[in-house]
Amino acid sequence: MQQTKLFTKTRREDPTDETSQNAKLLIRAGFVHKEMAGVYSFLPLGLKVLEKIKAIVREEMNNIGAEELVLTALQDKELWQKTDRWDDAKVDIWFKTKLKNGTELGLGMSHEEPLVQIMKDHIKSYRDLPVFAYQFQTKFRNELRPKSGIMRGREFLMKDMYSFHTSEDDLDDFYSKVEKAYERVYERVGLGDRTFKTFASGGIFAKYSHEYQTLSEAGEDTIYVSRAKNIAINEEVYTDEVLNDIGLERSELEIAKAIEVGNIFKLGTRFSEPLGLQYLDETGKAHPVVMGCFGLGISRLMGTIVETWSDQGGMVWPKAVAPFAVHLVSLGNTNDVVTTAFDLYAKLKSNNIEVLYDDRELSAGEKLSDADLLGIPKRVVVSEKTIAGGKLEVKDRRTGVVDFQTVEELISNLRQ
């Protein structure tokens, strides 16, 4: 991508109606556009990051045997009435609308009910189980006060997965596989060393659920962390009983603010029983299907990465999710600089290295400032000075370390 052909522009000043760091930086850098409170459009650079996060999550879900599908956003109220989740007094975050014939519909805020309804057509016998199905879909939640930028909105992108089993034991086995898959996701996107499996309330479903919480002062949750055991407890269930259950002492825990970046639940038969999802065992006896639910906010994860890795200059994207691997910046408009920079751009592309080429006619200060703001892992400068020296100036965005490399060294290092 040549920056002169990128329609988005950077801003020098923070948007006045945002308080969260992720929203300020993403808007300034042209990654997202705010439509209204809690609603953001993802522009080309932001979409590239989202798609890379999705690709990592998709790979990890597929590796544990899950199948991808896409469910509808429009929801039939009669289905949700059967599980007692349509009434606003019970679930107060619905967006509801009506067809022209007066039929009332909802915009999906979760998808247990519709997927159970689908599975009734496909699960008949124990031989049909287990099933693990997931999707990436925009969710709609009528939050009273959306905040924290793209980390808590009224419209957001989520990976939600639902599992179907013959028994609690089979669910437990899959549950542990999902735990490991989630840990790999957080490691791959650059949050592994600060994200903890966190014991939380199971609500009506189970004694506990598990959240994945990333340490950050921007977080809305308070957790108690055991770094030695790599687990945490949410403040809402921080009691002596819970400490005893999981073998922790208060003295080994530290209090911290955190952002919830995932959650997993054992649903049991909460949805299969009221909706009539059953299977026949080896003897022909009918049983309700046992279920699990596994959520991971894709756009929330993107916002968390920005909150976690940004600095005074701007964003600092981990390599795995950065919109480009290299930000090539040409300084000066002489023939030598323009030709050398474009030749390098072509060579990087031919080696399948993702590169954003800043070929704009701006001052060196503006270009370098924008490079810091966009946060691409490597910044490569071509100038009269580097041409005279026979090497490129290469800066690591995260460490700030600058070194000088030949074209061949640069390409070799990037391909590694």
N, C-alpha and C positions, 0 to 999 in steps of 0.2 A: 504493500500500500504506500503510495506517495501522499504525503501530507497535504499537498496542494489539491488532491482529488478527494480528500476526506471532508465531507460537508460540515462536520461539527467543528466548533471553535472553542478554544479555551477562554477562561475568564480570569481576570486579575483579582477580583474581589469575591468574597464569600457571598452567597445568596443571603439576603437579610431575613428570610423567613425560616431558616434552618438553624438548629442548635447542635445537631449531631455531626461528628467529624466525618462519618462516611457520606452523608448527604452533601455536605459542603464540598468535599473533594471530588466526589463523583459528578456533581453538577458542574463544578468549575472546570473539570477536565473533559467534559463533554461525553461522559459515559452514560448518564441518565438525564432525563428531562422530567421535571415535576409537573404533573398534570393538575393535581389538587392534593390536599392533605391526605397522606397515606397512599397515594397512587403515583407510580413512576413508570415512564416509558424507558425502555432500554435501547440506547442508540448503538451504532455499529461497534464501537470499542467495548461498551458494556455487554453487548450480546456475545461478543467473542469470549469474554471471561465467563459468562453464564454457561455457554456451550461447553467450555473446557471443564467446568465444575461438573456439569451434567455427564460428560463423557467418563469422568473418573467414577462418579457414583454408579452410572450404568454398568461399567465394567465390573465393579465390585458386586453389584446385585446379580449380574449374569453369572459371575463366578460361583455363587452359592446356589445356582439353579433357579433363580427367579425369572419370570417371563414378563415382558413389557407390554402394556396395552394403554389405551387412552379412553377414559370414561367421559360422560357428558357433563358439562357444567350445569345445564338446566335439570332441575330435580322435581320429581312428582311428589307433592306433599303427602299423598296417601301412603306411600312407602315409609316415609319418616314418621308418620303418625303411629304406625305399627310398633315402632321402637320408642315412642314417647319423646321424640326429639324435634318435633315440629313446633310445638308451643313456645312462644317467645318467653314465657315465664320459666321454661326449662332450659332453653338455649337462646340466649339473647343477642347472638351475633349474626343472625340470618339477614341476608338481603333477599327480599321477596318481591315478586312482580306478578303480573297477570297477562294471560293471553287475551286476545280480542274477544274471545267467547266467555271470558270471566274466570277461566280456570286458573287457579293460583299455583305459582311455581316458586322455587327457590334457586338461588345460585350456590352451587356446591361449596360448602366450607370443610367438608370431609367426605369420604366415599365408602364407608363401611356398608351402609344399606344398599346402594345400587350394585355394588360388587357381589354381595350376598345374593341379591335377586338374580344376577347373571349366573352365578354358580349353581343355582337351583336347576338350571338347564343342563349342567355339565357334570355335577357330582351326584352319583346315585349309589355307588358301592365303595367299600373300603379300598378297592383296587384303583379308584380314581384319585386317591389321596396319597401323599400331601400335594397341595397346590400352593405356589408362591407367586403372587401377581403384583406388579408395581406400575406406577405411571409417573410422568412429570406433567403437572397440570397447574394452571392458574387457579388459586383458591380465592374465595371472596368472604371476608369477615367484616361485619359491621362494627368495627372497633369504635368506641365512644371517643377516645382521644388517641389516634394513631401518633406514634412518635418514633424516635430513634432512626429516622431515615428509612432505608429499605429493610431494616431489621424488624420492624413491626408496622405493617401496612394493612390497608383494607383490601388490597389486591396484591397477591404475591405468588411466586413460583415455588412449588413444593414437590418433593419426591415422596409419595405415600405408597407403602407396600402393605399387603394384607396376606396372611398365611392361613391355610385351612388344613386341619389335621384330624386324625382319628382319636388322639388322646393327648392328655396334658404332657406325658413323657415325650411324645413326638414333637410337640410345641417347644418343650424345654430344649430339645436337641437343636432345633432350628434357631431358637432364640440365641443360643450361644454362638452359632455361626454368624448371625447378624451382628452381634456384639463385636466380633473380630473384624467383620467387614467394615463396620462403622469406624473402628479404630484405624483401619488402613486408609479409609477416606480422609480422615482428619490429618493423618500423617502425610499423605500425598499432597494435600492442599496447603501444607505449611503450618498447621495448627496442632500437630500431634503432641508436642511437648507441653502444651498448656490447656489441653482438653481432657476432661475427666468424666468417667462414668459416674453419675450422681444418683443416689437413692432419693426418690421422691414419692409423693403420695400416689397410690394406685387407684384412688377414688373408689368407685363401685366395682371396679374390675378385679383388683387384686390387692394384696397387702401393700406391695410396692410397685411402682413403675420405675423406669430408669431414664434419666435425661443425660444428654451429653452437654456439658457446660464448659465454655472456653473462658479462661480468666481474662477479665478486661474491666477497667474502671468505667467503661461505658455500659456495663451490664446492668440489667434490671433486677437480677436475682442475687441473693446472698447465699453462699455455700460454705461448707466447712470441709477443707481438703486435707487428705492424707497423701502427701507426695510419696512417702515410702511405699504405700500400698496402691497408689495410683487410682484411688477412688475418692468420692466426696459425698456429702449429705446436704440436701437442700434444707434451708432454714425452716421450711414448713413442716419437716418431719424430724427436726433435730431434737430428739428426746433420748433419755437413758435407755428406753426399750429398743429403739433403733440401733443405738450404739452397741448394745449387747448382742442384738441379732447379727450384726455384721463384724463383730469383734474389734471394735475401735475404742480407744480411750480419748477423752477430751483433750488430754495433754499433748497428743500427737497431731491435733488438727489445727489448721490455721484458717482464719476467716477471710473471705475474699469476695469481691464482686465478680459476676460472671454473666455471659450471654448463652442462653440455651440454643444449641445448634442442632439438636436432634432429640427424639424421644422414642421409646419402645415400650409397648404394653402387651400384657397377656390378657386377651379379651374373654377367654373361656367361651361360653355359649351365650354371651350377652346379646348378640345380634342374630345368631343362627336359630335360637329357639323362637323368638317372636316372629321371625320371617320364614320359619319352616324349612331351614336348610338341614337336611339329614342325610346320613349314609347308612347302608345296610352292611352289617358285619358278616363274617363267614357263615353264620347260622341263619342269616336272613333277618336278624333283629335290627330295628331302626334305632339310631343314636343321633343326637345333635352334633354337628361339626364343631370342633374346637378351633378357636381363632386367635391370631396375634396381629398386632398393628405396629408399623414401623415408619416413623416420619422423619424427614430431613429437609429443612428449608433451604432451597438452592439460593434464592436471592438473599435470604438472611445470612447464609454462609459467606456470600460475596461481601456483604456489609461488614461481617465480623472480621474478615481478612483485612479490609481497609482499616477498621478500628485498631486492629492488632499490630499491623505492620507499617502504618503511615508515620511520617516524621514531619518536621517543620517545612520541608520542601514539597511534600505531597505524598502520593501513594507509593508503596513498595511491593510490587506483586511477586509472589513466589513463582518460580519458573514454570511450574506445572499448570498454572492458571493465567499467566500473563497474556495479554492480547497479542503480543509479539515477543520474540526472544531477544531482538536487537532493535534499538532505536538509533538509526544512522543519521547523524547530524552534519550537514555541510555548513562550514563557516566561511563566508566570502563568496563572491560571484565571479571570480576569475575563471577563465577557460579551464585551467588546470584543476581547480577545485571542483567545478561542475562535472567535468569529464571523469575525473578520478572517482568522485562520489557515485555517479550513476553507474560506472563500470562495477564498483563494489556492490552496489545494490543489485545489479543483474547477476553477479556471481553468487551472492548470498541466496537469491531466489533459486538459481539453478542447482544449488546444493540443498534445496528444500528447507532452508532456514527462514523462519518467519521474520520479516523485517518491516519496520515502519521507517520510511525515508523522509526526513524533514528537508524538503526541497523548497521551502517557502523563502520569500525575500524579506527576511526579518533580521534584526540585529542579533549578534551572538548572545547577548544577555537574555533576550526574549526566548530564543531557541533553547538555551541551556536551562532556563527556568521552566519552560514547558516540559522539557525532558524529565526534570525532577518531579514535576506535578503528575505526569502520566505514569511514572513508576515502572517502566519497562526494565527488566533485569540488567541488561547491558546497554550502555550508551557508547557509541563509537563515533568519534569526531574525525572528520576530514577537513583539513585547512592547509593554507600555504605552509605553515610550520610543520605539520605532520608529513606533508609531501616532501619537503626539504629533508626531513629526518629519515624518510624511508619507512616509517612505521606509523600505525594507527594509534590514536589515543583511545584506550578502552577503560571505561569506568564501571565498576560494579555498583549498582544502585543501592544495594543493601548495606555493603560494608563501606562504601565511599572510596575504596582503594582504586587508584589509577595506575595502569601500566601501559606499556607500549608493545604492540605486536605487529608482526607482518600479516599480510592478508592470509597467507597460508596457515600461520599460527592461529589466527582468529577463527577461521573456518574449522580447523581441526579441534580447537577447544570447544566451539559451539556444538559441533557434531557429537562430541563426547558427552 
